[in-house]
């Protein structure tokens, strides 16, 4: 179970049976590794029958174990892949604008590094906790393997509400978090990126904070501003990938994006670019939402005006040229394509029977619970799973990392062309596997990804 990436860590590992405790002597006292989890680090009890009460991590584990059964994974390999490789919990202390010091919980979790350096975003959101980050780290392992970029999977997060923080406070949190996790990240070890509540500006602060300790290191994060070594096309990449998947899935059902009605939950990076790029393909975006609620116009929204309004007021709900809908209502609107592009577990057993879309393309991570997934499959609604549909972001993050290592910038056209190639290849592979094995797209995607990661673990001699 030895991992070469750990050998580069300025610390050492102690193994207690199946428990691993990572000790980093250079760490401050207030940084603790998570060693209290019984059994394998970060692994969930296996759940045989899914329920809506499952946590995001239990749901992610449930999909993994089903894939492990289907591909006949050896027990030792299953045990390794069921849990995290390394989990780091940190205190992120920040002095607020009112001079008070607030402590935010922060996490960086590395799930599996067999296929390459750990890679995954950093989320700033009130819901962030160990379990959520664990689930998202595991999903990154499967996503990176499925899209076939040479990375393992990781995720990070700080439990905070970015909407209530000033730019100065956010900068303090980003810098502090970076220095607290700096012992386990590195250009060839673990490369963070933006996720919910973080953006190119956050990555610029993180790069600078890391550079202060280690010298200028643009490849330490991806999703940076283009002016600081970011890749052209990275900001749109996740939305572009969602639209490519939606187009491929529609084509297989004898349809196209042209004229298709689209509903999108979440109007941040993924939601906004999905809307804009789908509209470029001729789709009619009829509803969008943010955390406060949504807007709906059956004839199609004027996206230029919606985006202008959203930029000015930081909200959609005061927009007057459309009807107001709640986030729950929005998910049940009649449409051709539904794109959840906000948070996890929004489609569950309460609303799965009322979904009125023909196709669901998961821009968000883990938006569909396992119970809902079964209902949707039984109802014949095609679901393009998160680990495929939102893989465009990490794909262009990979291109950014390559450009940083080469110290050479690609043209945007080249980035988009390479992205399209990667997304189309992975989509074709998933559709073919689902057809051959008579499974859902999610099952096919997990089967491919789990087999690739297991093979890398075995080839390295970990198991
Ligand atoms: P973002 O912070 O830019 O936008 C999030 C949007 O979701 C905002 O409009 C916010 O108001 C809305 N939102 C937050 N809480 C909500 C709630 N409870 N109900 C409804 N809407 C809510 O985040 P993002 O980067 O667009 O990420 C969105 C999703 O896509 C997340 O699940 C993230 O993990 C996933 N994702 C993002 C990327 C990326 O490159 N940014 C890549 C892959 C996956």
Boltz pocket constraint, residues with backbone or C-beta under 6 A from the ligand:
constraints:
  - pocket:
      binder: B
      contacts: [[A, 194], [A, 195], [A, 196], [A, 197], [A, 198], [A, 234], [A, 238], [A, 265], [A, 266], [A, 267], [A, 268], [A, 269], [A, 270], [A, 271], [A, 289], [A, 290], [A, 291], [A, 292], [A, 327], [A, 341], [A, 342], [A, 343], [A, 344], [A, 363], [A, 364], [A, 365], [A, 390], [A, 391], [A, 393], [A, 394]]
      max_distance: 6.0
